[in-house]
Amino acid sequence: MKRLILVALFMSFAGCGSEYARPPSVTAPANSGIYVDKAYFDVFEEDFRETVACTGLDGNFWDVAIFLMPPPRFACTGDNLKGQMCYGEFATPNKILLADMHSWKHEVIHYLLYKNTNDLDPDHKSKLFDACLSVPNS
């Protein structure tokens, strides 16, 4: 009889998955997927605007699809890069794949060139790569 009372008491405290067993901050399960903090979008958008201003080319941040790839590098997808590993890559018409934040502005330049000239400049002949990616002296 004592054992039965102890089991009943234990079960009443354990909650067996009831609302009382959930931490107060959990209200409902999240939809499946990968989520990034708003700070990511803020940094991406600010850098995008800076790159647009530097290049003088037309572009809208929200027209770009950003894919965060597993760091430090991923298998390149472009025909000219088959078999190589990339830190970042632009894929027409609007995809930017990133494993490294340092590649973001570089890939934005490829996107802007493609959007404005229909040439993504895979050989990096444009002076915009040097002009808009240089790091100012601190």
MARBA-3410 file (N, C-alpha, C, O; in Angstrom, 1 decimal):
138
0.8,-1.2,0.0,0.0,0.0,0.0,0.9,1.3,0.0,0.6,2.2,-0.7 ~ 2.0,1.2,0.8,2.9,2.4,0.8,3.5,2.6,-0.6,3.6,3.7,-1.0 ~ 3.8,1.5,-1.2,4.4,1.6,-2.6,3.4,2.3,-3.5,3.8,3.1,-4.4 ~ 2.2,1.9,-3.5,1.2,2.4,-4.4,1.0,3.9,-4.1,0.8,4.7,-5.1 ~ 1.0,4.4,-2.9,0.9,5.8,-2.5,2.1,6.6,-3.1,1.9,7.6,-3.6
3.3,6.0,-2.9,4.5,6.7,-3.4,4.5,6.8,-4.9,4.9,7.8,-5.4 ~ 4.0,5.8,-5.6,4.0,5.8,-7.1,2.9,6.9,-7.5,3.2,7.7,-8.4 ~ 1.8,6.9,-6.8,0.8,7.9,-7.2,1.3,9.3,-6.9,1.0,10.2,-7.7 ~ 2.0,9.5,-5.8,2.5,10.8,-5.4,3.6,11.3,-6.5,3.6,12.4,-6.9 ~ 4.5,10.3,-6.8,5.5,10.6,-7.8,4.9,11.0,-9.1,5.3,12.0,-9.7
3.9,10.3,-9.6,3.3,10.6,-10.9,2.5,11.9,-10.9,2.5,12.6,-11.9 ~ 2.0,12.3,-9.8,1.3,13.6,-9.7,2.3,14.8,-9.8,2.0,15.8,-10.4 ~ 3.5,14.6,-9.3,4.5,15.6,-9.4,5.2,15.6,-10.7,5.6,16.6,-11.2 ~ 5.4,14.4,-11.3,6.1,14.3,-12.6,5.3,14.9,-13.7,5.9,15.5,-14.7 ~ 4.0,14.9,-13.7,3.1,15.5,-14.7,2.9,14.7,-15.9,2.0,15.0,-16.7
3.8,13.7,-16.2,3.6,12.8,-17.3,3.4,13.6,-18.6,2.5,13.2,-19.4 ~ 4.1,14.6,-18.9,4.0,15.4,-20.1,2.9,16.4,-20.1,2.6,16.9,-21.2 ~ 2.4,16.7,-19.0,1.3,17.7,-19.0,1.9,19.1,-19.1,3.1,19.3,-19.2 ~ 1.0,20.1,-19.1,1.5,21.5,-19.2,2.4,21.9,-18.1,3.3,22.7,-18.3 ~ 2.3,21.3,-16.9,3.1,21.6,-15.8,4.5,21.1,-16.0,5.4,21.7,-15.3
4.8,20.2,-16.8,6.1,19.7,-17.1,6.9,20.6,-18.1,8.1,20.5,-18.1 ~ 6.2,21.4,-18.8,6.9,22.3,-19.8,7.4,23.5,-19.1,6.8,24.1,-18.2 ~ 8.6,24.0,-19.6,9.1,25.2,-19.1,8.2,26.4,-19.5,7.5,26.3,-20.5 ~ 8.0,27.4,-18.7,7.1,28.5,-19.0,7.3,29.2,-20.3,6.4,29.8,-20.8 ~ 8.6,29.2,-20.8,8.9,29.9,-22.0,8.4,29.2,-23.3,8.4,29.8,-24.4
8.1,27.9,-23.2,7.7,27.1,-24.3,6.2,27.1,-24.4,5.5,26.7,-23.5 ~ 5.7,27.7,-25.5,4.3,27.8,-25.7,3.7,26.8,-26.8,2.7,26.3,-26.6 ~ 4.5,26.6,-27.8,4.1,25.7,-28.9,5.3,25.3,-29.7,6.3,26.0,-29.7 ~ 5.3,24.2,-30.3,6.5,23.8,-31.1,6.7,24.7,-32.3,5.7,25.2,-32.9 ~ 7.9,24.9,-32.7,8.2,25.7,-33.8,8.1,24.9,-35.1,8.2,23.7,-35.1
7.8,25.6,-36.2,7.8,24.9,-37.5,9.2,24.4,-37.8,10.2,25.1,-37.4 ~ 9.3,23.3,-38.5,10.6,22.8,-38.8,11.3,23.8,-39.8,10.6,24.5,-40.6 ~ 12.6,23.8,-39.8,13.4,24.7,-40.7,14.6,25.2,-40.0,14.9,24.9,-38.8 ~ 15.3,26.1,-40.7,16.5,26.7,-40.1,16.2,28.2,-40.0,15.7,28.9,-40.9 ~ 16.4,28.7,-38.8,16.1,30.1,-38.5,17.4,30.9,-38.2,18.3,30.3,-37.5
17.5,32.1,-38.7,18.6,33.0,-38.3,18.0,34.2,-37.7,16.9,34.7,-38.0 ~ 18.8,34.8,-36.8,18.4,35.9,-36.0,18.3,37.1,-37.0,19.0,37.2,-38.0 ~ 17.5,38.1,-36.7,17.3,39.3,-37.5,18.6,40.0,-37.7,18.8,40.7,-38.7 ~ 19.6,39.9,-36.8,20.9,40.5,-36.9,21.6,40.1,-38.2,22.3,40.9,-38.8 ~ 21.4,38.8,-38.6,22.0,38.4,-39.8,21.5,39.2,-41.0,22.2,39.7,-41.8
20.1,39.4,-41.0,19.5,40.1,-42.1,20.0,41.6,-42.1,20.3,42.2,-43.1 ~ 20.1,42.2,-40.9,20.5,43.5,-40.8,22.0,43.7,-41.4,22.2,44.7,-42.1 ~ 22.9,42.8,-41.0,24.3,42.9,-41.5,24.3,42.7,-43.0,24.9,43.5,-43.7 ~ 23.6,41.7,-43.5,23.5,41.4,-44.9,23.0,42.6,-45.7,23.5,43.0,-46.7 ~ 21.9,43.2,-45.2,21.2,44.3,-45.9,22.1,45.5,-45.9,22.2,46.2,-46.9
22.8,45.8,-44.8,23.6,47.0,-44.7,24.8,46.9,-45.7,25.1,47.8,-46.4 ~ 25.4,45.7,-45.7,26.6,45.4,-46.6,26.1,45.5,-48.0,26.8,46.0,-48.9 ~ 24.9,45.0,-48.3,24.4,45.0,-49.7,24.2,46.5,-50.1,24.6,46.8,-51.2 ~ 23.6,47.3,-49.3,23.4,48.7,-49.6,24.7,49.4,-49.8,24.9,50.3,-50.8 ~ 25.7,49.2,-49.0,27.1,49.7,-49.2,27.7,49.3,-50.5,28.3,50.2,-51.2
27.5,48.1,-50.9,28.0,47.6,-52.1,27.3,48.2,-53.3,28.0,48.6,-54.3 ~ 26.0,48.4,-53.2,25.2,49.1,-54.3,25.7,50.5,-54.4,26.0,50.9,-55.6 ~ 25.9,51.2,-53.3,26.4,52.6,-53.4,27.8,52.7,-54.0,28.1,53.6,-54.8 ~ 28.7,51.7,-53.6,30.0,51.8,-54.1,30.1,51.5,-55.6,30.8,52.1,-56.4 ~ 29.3,50.5,-56.1,29.3,50.1,-57.5,28.6,51.0,-58.4,28.9,51.1,-59.6
27.6,51.7,-57.8,26.7,52.5,-58.6,25.7,51.7,-59.5,25.0,52.3,-60.3 ~ 25.6,50.5,-59.2,24.7,49.6,-59.9,23.4,49.4,-59.2,23.3,49.7,-58.0 ~ 22.3,49.1,-59.9,21.0,49.0,-59.3,20.8,47.6,-58.7,21.2,46.6,-59.4 ~ 20.2,47.5,-57.6,19.9,46.2,-56.9,19.0,46.4,-55.7,19.1,47.4,-55.0 ~ 18.3,45.3,-55.4,17.4,45.3,-54.3,17.7,44.1,-53.4,17.7,42.9,-53.9
18.1,44.3,-52.2,18.5,43.2,-51.3,17.5,42.1,-51.2,17.9,40.9,-51.2 ~ 16.2,42.4,-51.2,15.2,41.4,-51.0,14.9,40.6,-52.3,14.0,39.7,-52.3 ~ 15.6,40.9,-53.4,15.5,40.1,-54.6,16.5,39.0,-54.6,16.5,38.1,-55.4 ~ 17.4,39.0,-53.6,18.5,38.0,-53.6,18.1,36.9,-52.6,17.6,37.1,-51.5 ~ 18.3,35.6,-53.0,18.1,34.5,-52.2,19.5,34.1,-51.6,20.4,33.8,-52.4
19.6,34.1,-50.3,20.9,33.8,-49.6,20.8,32.4,-49.0,19.9,32.0,-48.3 ~ 21.8,31.6,-49.3,21.9,30.2,-48.8,23.1,30.1,-47.9,24.2,30.3,-48.4 ~ 22.9,29.8,-46.7,24.1,29.6,-45.8,24.5,28.2,-45.8,23.7,27.3,-45.5 ~ 25.7,28.0,-46.3,26.3,26.6,-46.5,27.1,26.3,-45.3,27.6,27.1,-44.6 ~ 27.4,25.0,-45.1,28.2,24.6,-44.0,29.6,25.1,-44.1,30.3,24.9,-45.2
30.1,25.8,-43.1,31.5,26.3,-43.2,32.5,25.1,-43.0,32.1,24.1,-42.5 ~ 33.8,25.3,-43.4,34.4,26.5,-43.9,34.2,26.7,-45.4,34.3,27.8,-45.9 ~ 33.9,25.6,-46.1,33.7,25.7,-47.6,32.7,24.6,-48.0,32.4,23.7,-47.3 ~ 32.3,24.7,-49.3,31.3,23.8,-49.8,31.7,23.5,-51.3,32.5,24.3,-51.9 ~ 31.2,22.4,-51.8,31.5,22.1,-53.2,30.9,23.1,-54.1,29.7,23.3,-54.1
31.7,23.7,-55.0,31.2,24.8,-55.9,30.2,24.1,-56.9,30.3,22.9,-57.2 ~ 29.2,24.9,-57.3,28.2,24.4,-58.2,28.3,24.9,-59.7,27.8,24.2,-60.6 ~ 29.0,26.0,-59.9,29.1,26.5,-61.2,30.0,25.7,-62.1,30.9,25.0,-61.7 ~ 29.7,25.7,-63.4,30.4,24.9,-64.4,31.9,25.3,-64.4,32.7,24.4,-64.6 ~ 32.2,26.5,-64.3,33.6,27.0,-64.3,34.4,26.6,-63.0,35.6,26.8,-63.0
33.7,26.2,-62.0,34.3,25.9,-60.7,34.1,24.4,-60.3,34.5,24.0,-59.2 ~ 33.6,23.5,-61.2,33.4,22.1,-60.8,34.6,21.5,-60.2,35.7,21.7,-60.7 ~ 34.4,20.8,-59.2,35.6,20.1,-58.5,36.3,20.9,-57.5,37.2,20.4,-56.8 ~ 36.0,22.2,-57.4,36.6,23.1,-56.5,35.8,23.3,-55.2,34.6,23.0,-55.2 ~ 36.4,23.9,-54.2,35.6,24.2,-53.0,35.5,25.7,-53.0,36.4,26.5,-53.3
34.3,26.2,-52.5,34.0,27.6,-52.5,33.7,28.1,-51.1,33.2,27.4,-50.2 ~ 34.1,29.4,-50.8,33.7,30.1,-49.6,32.4,30.8,-49.9,31.6,31.0,-48.9 ~ 32.1,31.2,-51.1,30.9,31.8,-51.5,30.8,31.7,-53.0,31.8,31.4,-53.7 ~ 29.6,31.8,-53.5,29.3,31.6,-54.9,28.0,32.3,-55.3,27.0,32.2,-54.6 ~ 28.0,32.9,-56.5,26.8,33.5,-57.0,26.3,32.5,-58.1,27.1,32.1,-59.0
25.0,32.2,-58.1,24.4,31.4,-59.1,23.2,32.1,-59.7,22.4,32.6,-59.0 ~ 23.2,32.3,-61.0,22.2,33.0,-61.7,20.8,32.4,-61.4,20.8,31.2,-61.3 ~ 19.8,33.1,-61.4,19.8,34.6,-61.6,19.9,35.4,-60.3,20.3,36.6,-60.3 ~ 19.7,34.8,-59.1,19.7,35.6,-57.9,20.1,34.8,-56.6,19.9,35.3,-55.5 ~ 20.8,33.7,-56.7,21.3,32.9,-55.6,22.7,33.3,-55.1,23.6,33.3,-56.0
22.8,33.5,-53.8,24.2,33.6,-53.3,24.3,32.6,-52.2,23.6,32.5,-51.2 ~ 25.3,31.7,-52.4,25.7,30.7,-51.5,26.9,31.1,-50.7,27.9,31.6,-51.2 ~ 26.8,31.0,-49.3,27.8,31.5,-48.5,28.2,30.5,-47.4,27.3,30.0,-46.7 ~ 29.5,30.3,-47.2,30.0,29.5,-46.1,30.8,30.5,-45.2,31.2,30.1,-44.1 ~ 31.1,31.6,-45.8,32.0,32.6,-45.1,31.5,34.0,-45.3,31.3,34.4,-46.5
31.2,34.7,-44.3,30.7,36.1,-44.4,31.6,37.0,-45.1,31.2,38.0,-45.7 ~ 32.9,36.7,-45.2,33.9,37.6,-45.9,33.6,37.5,-47.4,34.1,38.4,-48.1 ~ 32.9,36.6,-47.9,32.6,36.4,-49.3,31.4,37.2,-49.7,31.1,37.3,-50.9 ~ 30.6,37.6,-48.8,29.3,38.2,-49.1,29.3,39.4,-50.1,28.7,39.3,-51.1 ~ 30.1,40.4,-49.8,30.2,41.6,-50.7,30.7,41.2,-52.1,30.3,41.7,-53.1
31.7,40.3,-52.1,32.2,39.8,-53.4,31.1,39.2,-54.3,31.0,39.5,-55.5 ~ 30.3,38.3,-53.6,29.2,37.7,-54.4,28.1,38.6,-54.8,27.5,38.5,-55.8 ~ 27.9,39.7,-53.9,27.0,40.7,-54.3,27.4,41.4,-55.5,26.6,41.8,-56.4 ~ 28.7,41.7,-55.7,29.2,42.3,-56.9,28.9,41.5,-58.1,28.4,42.0,-59.1 ~ 29.1,40.2,-58.0,28.8,39.3,-59.1,27.3,39.4,-59.5,26.9,39.5,-60.6
26.4,39.4,-58.4,25.0,39.5,-58.6,24.6,40.9,-59.3,23.9,40.9,-60.3 ~ 25.2,42.0,-58.8,24.9,43.3,-59.4,25.3,43.4,-60.8,24.7,44.0,-61.7 ~ 26.5,42.9,-61.1,27.0,42.9,-62.5,26.1,42.1,-63.4,25.7,42.5,-64.5 ~ 25.7,40.9,-62.9,24.8,40.1,-63.7,23.4,40.8,-63.9,22.9,40.8,-65.0 ~ 22.9,41.4,-62.9,21.6,42.0,-62.9,21.6,43.2,-63.9,20.7,43.5,-64.6
22.7,44.0,-63.9,22.8,45.2,-64.6,23.4,45.1,-66.0,23.1,45.9,-66.9 ~ 24.3,44.1,-66.2,25.0,44.0,-67.5,24.8,42.6,-68.1,25.2,42.4,-69.3 ~ 24.1,41.7,-67.4,23.9,40.3,-67.9,25.2,39.5,-68.0,25.3,38.6,-68.8 ~ 26.3,40.0,-67.3,27.6,39.4,-67.3,28.0,39.4,-65.9,28.3,40.4,-65.3 ~ 28.1,38.2,-65.3,28.5,38.1,-63.8,30.0,38.2,-63.6,30.4,38.2,-62.5
30.8,38.3,-64.7,32.2,38.5,-64.7,32.9,37.4,-63.8,33.5,37.7,-62.8 ~ 32.8,36.2,-64.3,33.5,35.1,-63.5,35.0,35.2,-63.5,35.7,34.6,-62.6 ~ 35.6,36.0,-64.4,37.1,36.1,-64.4,37.5,37.4,-63.6,38.7,37.6,-63.6 ~ 36.6,38.0,-63.0,36.9,39.2,-62.1,37.7,40.3,-62.8,38.7,40.8,-62.2 ~ 37.3,40.6,-64.0,38.0,41.7,-64.7,37.5,43.1,-64.3,38.2,44.1,-64.5
36.3,43.2,-63.7,35.8,44.4,-63.3,36.6,45.1,-62.2,37.0,44.4,-61.3 ~ 36.8,46.4,-62.3,37.5,47.1,-61.3,36.7,47.3,-60.0,37.2,47.6,-59.0 ~ 35.4,47.0,-60.1,34.6,47.1,-58.9,35.0,46.1,-57.8,34.8,46.4,-56.6 ~ 35.6,45.0,-58.2,36.0,44.0,-57.1,37.1,44.7,-56.3,37.1,44.5,-55.0 ~ 38.1,45.3,-56.9,39.1,46.0,-56.1,38.6,47.2,-55.4,38.9,47.5,-54.2
37.8,48.0,-56.1,37.3,49.3,-55.5,36.4,49.1,-54.4,36.4,49.9,-53.4 ~ 35.5,48.1,-54.5,34.5,48.0,-53.4,34.7,47.0,-52.4,34.0,46.8,-51.4 ~ 35.8,46.3,-52.5,36.2,45.3,-51.5,37.4,45.6,-50.7,37.8,44.9,-49.8 ~ 38.0,46.8,-51.0,39.2,47.2,-50.3,38.8,47.5,-48.8,37.8,48.1,-48.6 ~ 39.7,47.2,-47.9,39.5,47.4,-46.5,40.1,48.8,-46.2,41.4,48.9,-46.3
39.4,49.7,-45.7,40.0,51.0,-45.3,41.0,50.9,-44.1,40.8,50.0,-43.3 ~ 42.0,51.7,-44.2,43.0,51.7,-43.0,42.3,52.2,-41.8,41.6,53.2,-41.8 ~ 42.6,51.5,-40.7,41.9,51.9,-39.4,42.9,52.7,-38.6,42.6,53.2,-37.5
END
